[in-house]
Amino acid sequence: MKERRILGELSLDRLVHERARLMILTHLASSEGAETGFTDLKNALGLTAGNLSVQLRTLEDANYVKIAKAYRDNKPWTGVALTVEGKKAIEAYVRDLEVIVASLRGGPKE
């Protein structure tokens, strides 16, 4: 049985809700690979390196992403992966958005 939810009970995680962090988590959650390179992420999202770094640090502090530094072809490489907590956070956020959309369309708010 589906739990009924009302708009006033939605949490909309503020860490996820911020535009750049939402884009990062969405990209990682929809990526086929387990890990995405920093440069690939930066280019795909159109973020500056500085902004991406700040947002990734915030997500890492919340345990939503894991950052791994290594060398590939003798060059520094930074990989970013979604954690289990991050996956739960983005999924909960999407569920909240679905309640909002249903409310706007006059459908069931659950």
GIZI-V197965 format. One record per pair of residues at least 6 apart in sequence whose C-alpha atoms are under 8 Angstrom apart, sorted by sequence separation. I is the first residue (numbers start at 1). J is the second residue. D is the distance in Angstrom with one decimal. If there is no record, write none. Layout:
I/J/D
I/J/D
//
This chain:
15/21/7.1
16/22/5.1
42/48/6.6
59/65/5.7
60/66/5.9
70/76/5.9
71/77/5.3
102/108/6.1
103/109/5.5
28/35/7.8
42/49/6.5
60/67/7.3
69/76/7.2
70/77/5.2
102/109/5.8
28/36/7.2
69/77/5.8
70/78/6.3
16/25/7.6
56/65/7.4
69/78/4.5
100/109/7.6
42/52/6.7
68/78/5.7
69/79/6.4
99/109/5.4
67/78/6.8
68/79/5.1
99/110/5.9
67/79/5.7
68/80/6.5
67/80/4.7
27/41/8.0
66/80/5.8
67/81/6.6
65/80/6.6
66/81/5.2
65/81/5.5
66/82/6.4
24/41/7.6
65/82/4.5
66/83/6.3
64/82/6.2
65/83/5.1
64/83/5.4
63/83/6.9
64/84/7.4
24/45/7.5
64/85/5.4
65/86/6.2
23/45/7.0
63/85/6.4
64/86/3.6
63/86/6.8
64/87/7.4
64/89/7.6
20/47/7.9
20/52/7.8
21/55/6.1
20/55/7.0
21/56/7.7
21/59/7.4
38/77/7.6
37/77/7.1
38/78/5.4
37/78/5.7
38/79/5.8
37/79/4.4
38/80/6.6
15/58/8.0
36/79/5.4
37/80/6.1
15/59/7.4
35/79/5.8
36/80/5.2
35/80/5.4
36/81/6.4
35/81/4.6
34/81/6.1
35/82/7.7
34/82/7.7
28/81/6.7
29/82/6.8
28/82/6.1
25/82/7.3
29/87/6.7
25/86/7.4
29/90/7.9
26/90/7.2
25/90/6.7
16/89/7.3
16/90/6.9
13/89/7.6
17/93/8.0
16/93/7.3
13/93/6.7
12/93/5.8
12/96/6.6
11/96/7.5
10/96/6.1
7/99/7.1
6/99/7.5
7/100/6.8
5/99/7.4
7/109/7.6
6/109/6.0
5/109/6.3
6/110/6.6
4/109/7.1
5/110/4.6
4/110/4.3
3/110/6.7
2/110/7.5
//
